[in-house]
Structure formats: structure tokens, C-alpha cells
Amino acid sequence: MRENLHRFFRAARGVGVHVSPAESIDAMRAVAQVGVSDRAILRDALLLTLAKSQDEKLALGDCFDLFFSQPEPRQDRPESVDQDASQEADQAPSSDAASDAGSGSPQQELGPLAQMLLSQDRNTIAAAIASASGAASLSDIRYSTQRGIFSSRILDAMGLQRLRDDLDELTATNPALAERLRAALDALREAVRDTVSQGLALYAREEAENLRNEILRNAPLARIERRQVAEMRALIRQIARRLRERYSKPRKRQRRGHLDVRRTLRRNAAWGGVPFLTAWKRKHRDRPKIVALCDVSGSVAQVSDFFLLLIHSLHEVVDDVRSFAFSSHLIEVSEILESKSPEEAMSEIMSKVGFGSSDYGSSLVDFEREFMSTLTPQTTVIVLGDARSNNLDPRADILRRISDRSKRLVWLNPEERLAWGFGDSEMPRYATFCSVVRQCATAQQLERAVSDIVATYQ
């Protein structure tokens, strides 16, 4: 059962449930307490120890039902598959098979697999398939193109070659029995294909999802197809979760680094300079303070919701964040992002200020008039937009004053660099006053940029 649980943990990771080594140990301890005889109790124990949210609980429950729908592989050595099958088939052969086997010339000695198939004992056949699956390492399947390979491995482990020899002999001596055996072999092939398909659904999902996510991470956000929007939003949520896990908890200051000799000597003057008490040099780090300005105009409507999702995650990672959205004018959206779910927040923001004609100059005027006081020498200002102002006054002078009042000014542009400065793009003019200018055309670039920004405060 231990090996079976390890395979289940791998399948659970494939459906999106994070199972750490510590959690797997807790789960195995729980299973040791409740046992494995009652599947309902076993299911509850695994869900309680592994699932950390309602979504994970539902996914893990479906995974459990699929995983334990097949018999558990035997724990003895793989070579015993044929031997066990032979013994069980000898103990319970069908009367028809026995009579058919002896109706021809002398009774033939059939192999273990042939006897098992002719016995028509479904439980024995299912157990033999499960054992052969373990011998064939079905848990290593990763791609749908490997179905044929693993099906052949399982059938070979069950003794297919000997069965073919039996069929050749029976065809010449007992055609009726040979026909029955061929029909049983066809049913066995179908059962093995179903087992391989189940293994693919359990073990290959993680690999397929990783491959799909890797493609999405490098796909231009502006050219995401409609059918991929939901997948991209799920990917952005994963990025946001990683940011929360990495940066939301304050790091414990450790007593290590460079020794402060002067402070150490002063502190130990009473002991003649013997360093009973040590003093360490500490590097002062500013508390995170971020102001984010997000363009939600029609020209970036395809990527603005992804930007807003990342800004939403910033509110969960950093304590002091002020967020603003703009198209032809600018409004503060901090309260919306903090009090509502990402979907509700994006919908409300886009209904208030989204899809308009972009006017960076007017939006910067709004910010300077009402919110310039939010900037301090510790503030990092993030602007997410394409810098296209429809040939209106870009008011780069305001951006210069924003840069002067803040610690850093970071501009994240979803357009390709080759497009900057062409048409109504004011990116080269704005870039003059920015500390960092990055292209953020993909989810991977966006994650790296936001991660680097937050990491500077850690």
C-alpha cells in the first residue's frame, strides 16, 4: 500500500494539489491509523490531510475515485504475475474450457495467461492487469503518444508471447477453443487500453499542464485566443500565488553576516574586551511602498485584465499599495482591489474607466492634482501601459516630477520594443524619466518584472 500511496501523491500533484514531503508523511501516518479496508474512511483521511482549500478538496476527491477504481497492484515481485494467475486459473477453471481443451487430440498444456482468460474470472484478470501495470511502470507515462508502448509493456508482462504460442497450437488442434481465446484476448487488450488511459489521466496531467503553461507563459498576452483566456487567467493566479508565498511573510532577521567590531568592543568593555556579546552590521531596508498606475484603455484591453490580476496580488503581498486605473481619466481603485475578488474587481474597474480612448496627459494631470502627495522617497511607481496617447499632449513634464519625488519609476509595456516610438507611441519620451523600462508582452516577463520589484524590498 505504501507504493500505491506514493503513486497517488504523484497523481494528486497532477490535478493541481500541492503535496509537500511533510504533507505526504502526515497522510501516510493518518492512513496507518485508519487503515485501508474502508475506502470511504481512507478517502476522508487523505482529503483532510492533503486538501488545503475547497477547490483542492474537490479535485482530490475526483482523483481518489479515479485512482482507486482499479484493484491495487500486488506487492510481490513482478515475475509472480504469471505464477499467481496460473495458480488461480488452475483452482477455478471453467468446465467448458476444460472440456474444450480435452476434446481434441491430447490435452494441451496452456500457459498461465491462457488459462486465466479461459477461466473468465474478472477479479483475477483485473488484479493481474494492475500487477503488470506496476511491473511496466505505468506511473511513468507522460504523453498520449505513449499509450501503445505502455499497452505492449503490460501485455508482455502478463505473458502475451506464451499466449500467442498457445493460440498457434490451438488453431491447429482445437479451432473452437482458439476462437474463444482470441475473443478473450481482444477483451483483455481493451481492458489494458482502458487501464493505460486511466494512467494517462492520472499521471500525465501534471506534465501536460506544465507544457501547456510553459507555452502560455511565453505567448504574447495581446494575441491570446478567446478559448485560452480562462487558462491564462488561471496561470496569472498561479503567478500571484507564488508571489504571495515568496514575499508575503516577513523574513526573520538572522544573526549572521558581518561583525560590527566597534559596537562589539563597546558592548564588552566591562569584560576587558572579551567578546561575550557580539554585534552584527545590519542593512536597513525600506518598508515596501508601491503606487501602481494601470492603463485599461481600448488599445490594451486584451491585456489590462491580466495587469489588474497582478496588481490585485500586490495588495496581498505588500502592505502599502495604492492602485490607479486610467484611460481618458484616472481614478483610484485600491479599495476595490482590496475588498473584492479579482473577477468582481476587474469587472467594476472596467465598467468605470475601461475601454476608453487613452489620454496619458489628462490621466497624469489627474494624478498630479489629487494624488501627488502619496509619493515619498521610498515609493516605487509602476506604470503598466503601452504609452500610446492618441497624439495628445503626453505631459512628460508631470512624469518627470513623479520620478523626482519617488524612489524608482518602473514602466512595464506590453508592446514589442520595435513598436516603441512609432505612430502615437510616446515611450521614448517617457523612458527618459524611468528608472526601469521593460517589455512585458508575456506572462513570464510580467512575473519576472513584478517579482524583481517586490524583491528589492526584501
One Martini backbone bead per residue (centre of mass of N, CA, C, O) as a GRO file, in nm:
protein
  458
    1MET     BB    1   0.054   0.065  -0.015
    2ARG     BB    2   0.285   0.265  -0.022
    3GLU     BB    3   0.326   0.276  -0.331
    4ASN     BB    4   0.037   0.363  -0.392
    5LEU     BB    5   0.055   0.637  -0.241
    6HIS     BB    6   0.279   0.759  -0.410
    7ARG     BB    7   0.110   0.757  -0.671
    8PHE     BB    8  -0.115   0.936  -0.558
    9PHE     BB    9   0.057   1.188  -0.509
   10ARG     BB   10   0.128   1.227  -0.806
   11ALA     BB   11  -0.165   1.256  -0.902
   12ALA     BB   12  -0.234   1.503  -0.724
   13ARG     BB   13  -0.034   1.695  -0.859
   14GLY     BB   14  -0.172   1.676  -1.143
   15VAL     BB   15  -0.448   1.831  -1.018
   16GLY     BB   16  -0.311   2.075  -0.824
   17VAL     BB   17  -0.197   1.939  -0.563
   18HIS     BB   18  -0.004   2.028  -0.304
   19VAL     BB   19   0.262   1.792  -0.212
   20SER     BB   20   0.448   1.756   0.044
   21PRO     BB   21   0.653   1.570   0.230
   22ALA     BB   22   0.508   1.632   0.499
   23GLU     BB   23   0.219   1.568   0.396
   24SER     BB   24   0.276   1.273   0.317
   25ILE     BB   25   0.346   1.180   0.602
   26ASP     BB   26   0.077   1.253   0.733
   27ALA     BB   27  -0.095   1.072   0.551
   28MET     BB   28   0.042   0.800   0.628
   29ARG     BB   29  -0.029   0.818   0.927
   30ALA     BB   30  -0.334   0.824   0.890
   31VAL     BB   31  -0.355   0.552   0.741
   32ALA     BB   32  -0.235   0.383   0.974
   33GLN     BB   33  -0.485   0.442   1.162
   34VAL     BB   34  -0.743   0.370   0.958
   35GLY     BB   35  -0.670   0.231   0.712
   36VAL     BB   36  -0.786   0.034   0.397
   37SER     BB   37  -1.068  -0.110   0.404
   38ASP     BB   38  -1.206   0.176   0.413
   39ARG     BB   39  -1.259   0.396   0.159
   40ALA     BB   40  -1.408   0.632   0.294
   41ILE     BB   41  -1.203   0.683   0.521
   42LEU     BB   42  -0.956   0.714   0.340
   43ARG     BB   43  -1.060   0.958   0.185
   44ASP     BB   44  -1.094   1.150   0.427
   45ALA     BB   45  -0.800   1.142   0.525
   46LEU     BB   46  -0.668   1.258   0.266
   47LEU     BB   47  -0.833   1.522   0.249
   48LEU     BB   48  -0.751   1.636   0.533
   49THR     BB   49  -0.423   1.625   0.480
   50LEU     BB   50  -0.411   1.770   0.171
   51ALA     BB   51  -0.635   1.968   0.166
   52LYS     BB   52  -0.656   2.352   0.148
   53SER     BB   53  -0.925   2.356  -0.023
   54GLN     BB   54  -1.210   2.326  -0.198
   55ASP     BB   55  -1.081   2.273  -0.472
   56GLU     BB   56  -0.884   2.052  -0.374
   57LYS     BB   57  -1.102   1.862  -0.265
   58LEU     BB   58  -1.240   1.804  -0.536
   59ALA     BB   59  -0.991   1.708  -0.694
   60LEU     BB   60  -0.909   1.480  -0.493
   61GLY     BB   61  -1.169   1.316  -0.507
   62ASP     BB   62  -1.153   1.246  -0.809
   63CYS     BB   63  -0.875   1.114  -0.792
   64PHE     BB   64  -0.949   0.889  -0.599
   65ASP     BB   65  -1.173   0.752  -0.766
   66LEU     BB   66  -0.985   0.688  -1.007
   67PHE     BB   67  -0.747   0.541  -0.868
   68PHE     BB   68  -0.947   0.326  -0.690
   69SER     BB   69  -1.101   0.167  -0.935
   70GLN     BB   70  -0.861  -0.018  -0.914
   71PRO     BB   71  -0.674  -0.254  -0.839
   72GLU     BB   72  -0.428  -0.339  -0.638
   73PRO     BB   73  -0.117  -0.398  -0.654
   74ARG     BB   74   0.098  -0.623  -0.606
   75GLN     BB   75   0.388  -0.665  -0.381
   76ASP     BB   76   0.523  -0.852  -0.544
   77ARG     BB   77   0.694  -0.973  -0.777
   78PRO     BB   78   0.653  -0.951  -1.117
   79GLU     BB   79   0.692  -1.265  -1.186
   80SER     BB   80   0.418  -1.350  -1.025
   81VAL     BB   81   0.190  -1.298  -1.220
   82ASP     BB   82   0.184  -1.569  -1.374
   83GLN     BB   83   0.174  -1.760  -1.130
   84ASP     BB   84  -0.087  -1.661  -0.996
   85ALA     BB   85  -0.268  -1.696  -1.241
   86SER     BB   86  -0.224  -2.000  -1.265
   87GLN     BB   87  -0.331  -2.087  -0.988
   88GLU     BB   88  -0.616  -1.960  -1.012
   89ALA     BB   89  -0.694  -2.107  -1.273
   90ASP     BB   90  -0.661  -2.398  -1.161
   91GLN     BB   91  -0.879  -2.367  -0.929
   92ALA     BB   92  -1.094  -2.201  -1.156
   93PRO     BB   93  -1.207  -2.355  -1.398
   94SER     BB   94  -1.386  -2.399  -1.662
   95SER     BB   95  -1.572  -2.651  -1.792
   96ASP     BB   96  -1.560  -2.573  -2.090
   97ALA     BB   97  -1.255  -2.546  -2.114
   98ALA     BB   98  -1.182  -2.832  -2.032
   99SER     BB   99  -1.341  -2.980  -2.254
  100ASP     BB  100  -1.209  -2.834  -2.493
  101ALA     BB  101  -0.911  -2.914  -2.429
  102GLY     BB  102  -0.997  -3.243  -2.450
  103SER     BB  103  -1.137  -3.287  -2.745
  104GLY     BB  104  -0.898  -3.337  -2.881
  105SER     BB  105  -0.632  -3.425  -2.871
  106PRO     BB  106  -0.426  -3.396  -2.656
  107GLN     BB  107  -0.390  -3.226  -2.385
  108GLN     BB  108  -0.305  -2.908  -2.334
  109GLU     BB  109  -0.051  -2.685  -2.223
  110LEU     BB  110  -0.133  -2.404  -2.085
  111GLY     BB  111  -0.086  -2.098  -2.008
  112PRO     BB  112  -0.157  -1.874  -1.767
  113LEU     BB  113  -0.313  -1.668  -1.945
  114ALA     BB  114  -0.503  -1.866  -2.085
  115GLN     BB  115  -0.635  -1.979  -1.830
  116MET     BB  116  -0.740  -1.708  -1.724
  117LEU     BB  117  -0.922  -1.636  -1.967
  118LEU     BB  118  -1.094  -1.903  -1.963
  119SER     BB  119  -1.207  -1.857  -1.667
  120GLN     BB  120  -1.342  -1.563  -1.637
  121ASP     BB  121  -1.192  -1.398  -1.405
  122ARG     BB  122  -1.212  -1.073  -1.335
  123ASN     BB  123  -1.047  -1.030  -1.077
  124THR     BB  124  -0.790  -1.168  -1.175
  125ILE     BB  125  -0.743  -0.993  -1.426
  126ALA     BB  126  -0.734  -0.717  -1.282
  127ALA     BB  127  -0.494  -0.788  -1.096
  128ALA     BB  128  -0.295  -0.853  -1.326
  129ILE     BB  129  -0.299  -0.574  -1.458
  130ALA     BB  130  -0.202  -0.416  -1.211
  131SER     BB  131   0.069  -0.566  -1.181
  132ALA     BB  132   0.172  -0.509  -1.472
  133SER     BB  133   0.170  -0.202  -1.442
  134GLY     BB  134   0.391  -0.194  -1.230
  135ALA     BB  135   0.607  -0.342  -1.404
  136ALA     BB  136   0.568  -0.108  -1.643
  137SER     BB  137   0.551   0.179  -1.524
  138LEU     BB  138   0.283   0.362  -1.560
  139SER     BB  139   0.361   0.622  -1.386
  140ASP     BB  140   0.559   0.726  -1.639
  141ILE     BB  141   0.349   0.849  -1.794
  142ARG     BB  142   0.309   1.157  -2.022
  143TYR     BB  143   0.193   1.072  -2.310
  144SER     BB  144  -0.031   0.981  -2.557
  145THR     BB  145   0.196   0.841  -2.742
  146GLN     BB  146   0.241   0.603  -2.501
  147ARG     BB  147   0.014   0.391  -2.511
  148GLY     BB  148   0.131   0.158  -2.683
  149ILE     BB  149   0.380   0.097  -2.514
  150PHE     BB  150   0.232   0.028  -2.240
  151SER     BB  151   0.049  -0.191  -2.348
  152SER     BB  152   0.277  -0.383  -2.433
  153ARG     BB  153   0.412  -0.410  -2.156
  154ILE     BB  154   0.173  -0.536  -2.008
  155LEU     BB  155   0.129  -0.782  -2.192
  156ASP     BB  156   0.415  -0.895  -2.157
  157ALA     BB  157   0.394  -0.927  -1.841
  158MET     BB  158   0.147  -1.142  -1.879
  159GLY     BB  159   0.219  -1.336  -2.146
  160LEU     BB  160   0.181  -1.301  -2.467
  161GLN     BB  161   0.377  -1.495  -2.607
  162ARG     BB  162   0.257  -1.758  -2.495
  163LEU     BB  163  -0.028  -1.707  -2.608
  164ARG     BB  164   0.051  -1.722  -2.907
  165ASP     BB  165   0.145  -2.015  -2.899
  166ASP     BB  166  -0.126  -2.132  -2.809
  167LEU     BB  167  -0.286  -2.036  -3.056
  168ASP     BB  168  -0.131  -2.191  -3.272
  169GLU     BB  169  -0.200  -2.475  -3.158
  170LEU     BB  170  -0.514  -2.448  -3.141
  171THR     BB  171  -0.572  -2.398  -3.442
  172ALA     BB  172  -0.489  -2.700  -3.516
  173THR     BB  173  -0.659  -2.867  -3.273
  174ASN     BB  174  -0.873  -2.618  -3.150
  175PRO     BB  175  -1.063  -2.386  -3.292
  176ALA     BB  176  -1.278  -2.313  -3.079
  177LEU     BB  177  -1.082  -2.239  -2.849
  178ALA     BB  178  -0.924  -2.029  -3.009
  179GLU     BB  179  -1.161  -1.834  -3.047
  180ARG     BB  180  -1.209  -1.778  -2.747
  181LEU     BB  181  -0.923  -1.668  -2.692
  182ARG     BB  182  -0.936  -1.429  -2.885
  183ALA     BB  183  -1.173  -1.286  -2.748
  184ALA     BB  184  -1.029  -1.257  -2.474
  185LEU     BB  185  -0.791  -1.090  -2.587
  186ASP     BB  186  -0.954  -0.849  -2.683
  187ALA     BB  187  -1.061  -0.778  -2.401
  188LEU     BB  188  -0.782  -0.735  -2.277
  189ARG     BB  189  -0.688  -0.503  -2.455
  190GLU     BB  190  -0.914  -0.312  -2.366
  191ALA     BB  191  -0.844  -0.310  -2.065
  192VAL     BB  192  -0.556  -0.200  -2.102
  193ARG     BB  193  -0.633   0.062  -2.242
  194ASP     BB  194  -0.796   0.170  -2.001
  195THR     BB  195  -0.560   0.170  -1.801
  196VAL     BB  196  -0.381   0.365  -1.962
  197SER     BB  197  -0.583   0.600  -1.967
  198GLN     BB  198  -0.590   0.630  -1.663
  199GLY     BB  199  -0.287   0.687  -1.628
  200LEU     BB  200  -0.286   0.940  -1.802
  201ALA     BB  201  -0.489   1.102  -1.625
  202LEU     BB  202  -0.308   1.087  -1.364
  203TYR     BB  203   0.017   1.132  -1.463
  204ALA     BB  204   0.000   1.345  -1.725
  205ARG     BB  205  -0.127   1.613  -1.630
  206GLU     BB  206   0.119   1.767  -1.523
  207GLU     BB  207   0.284   1.767  -1.785
  208ALA     BB  208   0.068   1.897  -1.966
  209GLU     BB  209   0.033   2.154  -1.794
  210ASN     BB  210   0.326   2.249  -1.807
  211LEU     BB  211   0.336   2.276  -2.113
  212ARG     BB  212   0.098   2.472  -2.142
  213ASN     BB  213   0.213   2.692  -1.952
  214GLU     BB  214   0.474   2.744  -2.108
  215ILE     BB  215   0.333   2.848  -2.359
  216LEU     BB  216   0.170   3.075  -2.218
  217ARG     BB  217   0.409   3.230  -2.086
  218ASN     BB  218   0.521   3.291  -2.404
  219ALA     BB  219   0.266   3.432  -2.482
  220PRO     BB  220   0.109   3.683  -2.612
  221LEU     BB  221  -0.132   3.864  -2.459
  222ALA     BB  222  -0.258   4.010  -2.722
  223ARG     BB  223  -0.286   3.692  -2.867
  224ILE     BB  224  -0.504   3.565  -2.713
  225GLU     BB  225  -0.732   3.341  -2.720
  226ARG     BB  226  -1.044   3.294  -2.613
  227ARG     BB  227  -0.993   2.990  -2.512
  228GLN     BB  228  -0.728   3.102  -2.327
  229VAL     BB  229  -0.818   3.298  -2.103
  230ALA     BB  230  -0.876   3.110  -1.863
  231GLU     BB  231  -0.589   2.990  -1.854
  232MET     BB  232  -0.440   3.258  -1.810
  233ARG     BB  233  -0.576   3.333  -1.545
  234ALA     BB  234  -0.475   3.084  -1.394
  235LEU     BB  235  -0.176   3.153  -1.433
  236ILE     BB  236  -0.181   3.428  -1.287
  237ARG     BB  237  -0.265   3.306  -1.016
  238GLN     BB  238  -0.010   3.141  -0.979
  239ILE     BB  239   0.178   3.381  -0.974
  240ALA     BB  240   0.045   3.519  -0.732
  241ARG     BB  241   0.094   3.286  -0.534
  242ARG     BB  242   0.401   3.290  -0.549
  243LEU     BB  243   0.430   3.578  -0.443
  244ARG     BB  244   0.301   3.529  -0.171
  245GLU     BB  245   0.488   3.297  -0.073
  246ARG     BB  246   0.760   3.469  -0.107
  247TYR     BB  247   0.664   3.783   0.024
  248SER     BB  248   0.443   3.804   0.257
  249LYS     BB  249   0.651   3.708   0.456
  250PRO     BB  250   0.850   3.797   0.693
  251ARG     BB  251   1.176   3.802   0.739
  252LYS     BB  252   1.401   3.668   0.939
  253ARG     BB  253   1.634   3.795   1.137
  254GLN     BB  254   1.966   3.716   1.125
  255ARG     BB  255   2.262   3.624   1.313
  256ARG     BB  256   2.438   3.743   1.051
  257GLY     BB  257   2.751   3.828   0.899
  258HIS     BB  258   2.886   4.124   0.981
  259LEU     BB  259   3.102   4.237   1.204
  260ASP     BB  260   3.078   4.478   1.466
  261VAL     BB  261   3.348   4.588   1.619
  262ARG     BB  262   3.281   4.845   1.777
  263ARG     BB  263   3.023   4.748   1.920
  264THR     BB  264   3.152   4.500   2.052
  265LEU     BB  265   3.362   4.649   2.229
  266ARG     BB  266   3.162   4.830   2.384
  267ARG     BB  267   2.982   4.596   2.499
  268ASN     BB  268   3.271   4.451   2.634
  269ALA     BB  269   3.421   4.642   2.843
  270ALA     BB  270   3.354   4.491   3.121
  271TRP     BB  271   3.544   4.228   2.997
  272GLY     BB  272   3.809   4.335   2.853
  273GLY     BB  273   3.704   4.263   2.542
  274VAL     BB  274   3.545   4.014   2.569
  275PRO     BB  275   3.321   3.853   2.333
  276PHE     BB  276   3.026   3.780   2.461
  277LEU     BB  277   2.905   4.013   2.285
  278THR     BB  278   2.752   4.057   1.975
  279ALA     BB  279   2.774   4.261   1.673
  280TRP     BB  280   2.579   4.340   1.384
  281LYS     BB  281   2.542   4.421   1.073
  282ARG     BB  282   2.285   4.629   0.932
  283LYS     BB  283   2.048   4.638   0.677
  284HIS     BB  284   1.856   4.874   0.555
  285ARG     BB  285   1.498   4.848   0.499
  286ASP     BB  286   1.242   4.932   0.329
  287ARG     BB  287   0.924   4.975   0.315
  288PRO     BB  288   0.681   4.891   0.124
  289LYS     BB  289   0.602   5.122  -0.157
  290ILE     BB  290   0.324   5.132  -0.385
  291VAL     BB  291   0.251   5.267  -0.717
  292ALA     BB  292  -0.019   5.194  -0.944
  293LEU     BB  293  -0.052   5.233  -1.307
  294CYS     BB  294  -0.336   5.141  -1.514
  295ASP     BB  295  -0.404   5.059  -1.835
  296VAL     BB  296  -0.768   5.041  -1.969
  297SER     BB  297  -0.777   5.073  -2.256
  298GLY     BB  298  -0.846   4.967  -2.574
  299SER     BB  299  -0.540   4.904  -2.662
  300VAL     BB  300  -0.522   4.708  -2.371
  301ALA     BB  301  -0.769   4.512  -2.320
  302GLN     BB  302  -0.630   4.225  -2.349
  303VAL     BB  303  -0.421   4.293  -2.080
  304SER     BB  304  -0.554   4.444  -1.835
  305ASP     BB  305  -0.658   4.200  -1.662
  306PHE     BB  306  -0.373   4.093  -1.603
  307PHE     BB  307  -0.271   4.340  -1.461
  308LEU     BB  308  -0.489   4.344  -1.237
  309LEU     BB  309  -0.415   4.072  -1.114
  310LEU     BB  310  -0.132   4.158  -1.021
  311ILE     BB  311  -0.221   4.396  -0.848
  312HIS     BB  312  -0.392   4.229  -0.660
  313SER     BB  313  -0.145   4.071  -0.545
  314LEU     BB  314   0.002   4.314  -0.419
  315HIS     BB  315  -0.210   4.357  -0.187
  316GLU     BB  316  -0.114   4.070  -0.055
  317VAL     BB  317   0.204   4.137  -0.025
  318VAL     BB  318   0.166   4.447   0.024
  319ASP     BB  319   0.072   4.690   0.245
  320ASP     BB  320   0.165   4.953   0.058
  321VAL     BB  321  -0.095   5.017  -0.177
  322ARG     BB  322  -0.155   5.213  -0.472
  323SER     BB  323  -0.428   5.218  -0.706
  324PHE     BB  324  -0.461   5.284  -1.067
  325ALA     BB  325  -0.693   5.383  -1.325
  326PHE     BB  326  -0.682   5.437  -1.695
  327SER     BB  327  -0.759   5.651  -1.985
  328SER     BB  328  -0.889   5.956  -1.995
  329HIS     BB  329  -0.890   5.892  -1.685
  330LEU     BB  330  -0.839   5.895  -1.323
  331ILE     BB  331  -0.854   5.632  -1.070
  332GLU     BB  332  -0.908   5.484  -0.769
  333VAL     BB  333  -0.870   5.106  -0.680
  334SER     BB  334  -0.790   4.993  -0.400
  335GLU     BB  335  -1.060   4.915  -0.260
  336ILE     BB  336  -1.154   4.717  -0.474
  337LEU     BB  337  -0.907   4.516  -0.458
  338GLU     BB  338  -0.937   4.458  -0.139
  339SER     BB  339  -1.268   4.379  -0.126
  340LYS     BB  340  -1.244   4.201  -0.388
  341SER     BB  341  -1.250   4.000  -0.624
  342PRO     BB  342  -1.095   3.982  -0.918
  343GLU     BB  343  -1.349   3.971  -1.098
  344GLU     BB  344  -1.509   4.202  -0.964
  345ALA     BB  345  -1.294   4.420  -0.986
  346MET     BB  346  -1.256   4.422  -1.295
  347SER     BB  347  -1.547   4.483  -1.371
  348GLU     BB  348  -1.570   4.757  -1.221
  349ILE     BB  349  -1.330   4.904  -1.349
  350MET     BB  350  -1.416   4.876  -1.649
  351SER     BB  351  -1.694   5.023  -1.611
  352LYS     BB  352  -1.561   5.304  -1.520
  353VAL     BB  353  -1.266   5.319  -1.722
  354GLY     BB  354  -1.286   5.132  -1.953
  355PHE     BB  355  -1.232   5.132  -2.310
  356GLY     BB  356  -1.106   5.387  -2.372
  357SER     BB  357  -0.943   5.668  -2.465
  358SER     BB  358  -0.624   5.739  -2.455
  359ASP     BB  359  -0.486   5.980  -2.190
  360TYR     BB  360  -0.202   6.051  -2.041
  361GLY     BB  361  -0.206   6.350  -1.976
  362SER     BB  362  -0.478   6.363  -1.820
  363SER     BB  363  -0.401   6.142  -1.610
  364LEU     BB  364  -0.155   6.293  -1.492
  365VAL     BB  365  -0.311   6.537  -1.398
  366ASP     BB  366  -0.490   6.387  -1.196
  367PHE     BB  367  -0.258   6.282  -1.019
  368GLU     BB  368  -0.126   6.555  -0.944
  369ARG     BB  369  -0.380   6.692  -0.816
  370GLU     BB  370  -0.463   6.433  -0.601
  371PHE     BB  371  -0.178   6.216  -0.558
  372MET     BB  372   0.115   6.335  -0.510
  373SER     BB  373   0.133   6.291  -0.189
  374THR     BB  374   0.193   5.970  -0.201
  375LEU     BB  375   0.481   6.048  -0.254
  376THR     BB  376   0.805   5.911  -0.182
  377PRO     BB  377   1.139   5.815  -0.140
  378GLN     BB  378   1.000   5.500  -0.103
  379THR     BB  379   0.864   5.496  -0.382
  380THR     BB  380   0.717   5.277  -0.620
  381VAL     BB  381   0.651   5.327  -0.960
  382ILE     BB  382   0.392   5.175  -1.164
  383VAL     BB  383   0.363   5.139  -1.519
  384LEU     BB  384   0.085   5.009  -1.718
  385GLY     BB  385   0.161   5.045  -2.067
  386ASP     BB  386   0.186   5.175  -2.417
  387ALA     BB  387   0.210   5.498  -2.456
  388ARG     BB  388  -0.068   5.574  -2.604
  389SER     BB  389  -0.207   5.920  -2.681
  390ASN     BB  390  -0.340   6.011  -2.953
  391ASN     BB  391  -0.165   6.279  -3.007
  392LEU     BB  392  -0.144   6.391  -2.733
  393ASP     BB  393  -0.048   6.538  -2.458
  394PRO     BB  394   0.183   6.367  -2.249
  395ARG     BB  395   0.313   6.505  -2.002
  396ALA     BB  396   0.627   6.453  -1.918
  397ASP     BB  397   0.665   6.656  -1.680
  398ILE     BB  398   0.505   6.491  -1.473
  399LEU     BB  399   0.680   6.237  -1.481
  400ARG     BB  400   0.931   6.380  -1.375
  401ARG     BB  401   0.808   6.455  -1.096
  402ILE     BB  402   0.751   6.168  -1.012
  403SER     BB  403   1.046   6.073  -1.022
  404ASP     BB  404   1.160   6.280  -0.814
  405ARG     BB  405   0.962   6.181  -0.565
  406SER     BB  406   1.076   5.898  -0.612
  407LYS     BB  407   1.263   5.612  -0.612
  408ARG     BB  408   1.096   5.470  -0.853
  409LEU     BB  409   1.045   5.417  -1.216
  410VAL     BB  410   0.824   5.180  -1.364
  411TRP     BB  411   0.795   5.039  -1.697
  412LEU     BB  412   0.527   4.841  -1.844
  413ASN     BB  413   0.528   4.700  -2.173
  414PRO     BB  414   0.333   4.507  -2.407
  415GLU     BB  415   0.505   4.592  -2.629
  416GLU     BB  416   0.716   4.590  -2.865
  417ARG     BB  417   1.011   4.754  -2.910
  418LEU     BB  418   0.973   4.820  -3.220
  419ALA     BB  419   0.703   5.007  -3.151
  420TRP     BB  420   0.858   5.218  -3.018
  421GLY     BB  421   0.789   5.548  -3.147
  422PHE     BB  422   0.544   5.470  -3.315
  423GLY     BB  423   0.328   5.685  -3.393
  424ASP     BB  424   0.167   5.743  -3.071
  425SER     BB  425   0.428   5.678  -2.929
  426GLU     BB  426   0.586   5.783  -2.596
  427MET     BB  427   0.817   5.604  -2.483
  428PRO     BB  428   1.090   5.757  -2.523
  429ARG     BB  429   1.006   6.002  -2.348
  430TYR     BB  430   0.935   5.848  -2.085
  431ALA     BB  431   1.207   5.681  -2.045
  432THR     BB  432   1.386   5.920  -1.939
  433PHE     BB  433   1.226   5.899  -1.633
  434CYS     BB  434   1.314   5.600  -1.596
  435SER     BB  435   1.459   5.339  -1.424
  436VAL     BB  436   1.258   5.124  -1.562
  437VAL     BB  437   1.231   4.932  -1.876
  438ARG     BB  438   0.976   4.698  -1.985
  439GLN     BB  439   0.888   4.417  -2.142
  440CYS     BB  440   0.529   4.283  -2.116
  441ALA     BB  441   0.407   4.038  -2.328
  442THR     BB  442   0.429   3.822  -2.101
  443ALA     BB  443   0.390   3.634  -1.821
  444GLN     BB  444   0.691   3.596  -1.760
  445GLN     BB  445   0.771   3.897  -1.771
  446LEU     BB  446   0.572   3.990  -1.554
  447GLU     BB  447   0.677   3.819  -1.319
  448ARG     BB  448   0.968   3.923  -1.314
  449ALA     BB  449   0.909   4.219  -1.269
  450VAL     BB  450   0.743   4.200  -1.004
  451SER     BB  451   0.950   4.036  -0.845
  452ASP     BB  452   1.181   4.247  -0.856
  453ILE     BB  453   1.030   4.473  -0.712
  454VAL     BB  454   0.968   4.321  -0.441
  455ALA     BB  455   1.268   4.222  -0.379
  456THR     BB  456   1.394   4.508  -0.300
  457TYR     BB  457   1.242   4.485   0.002
  458GLN     BB  458   1.384   4.210   0.132
   0.00000   0.00000   0.00000
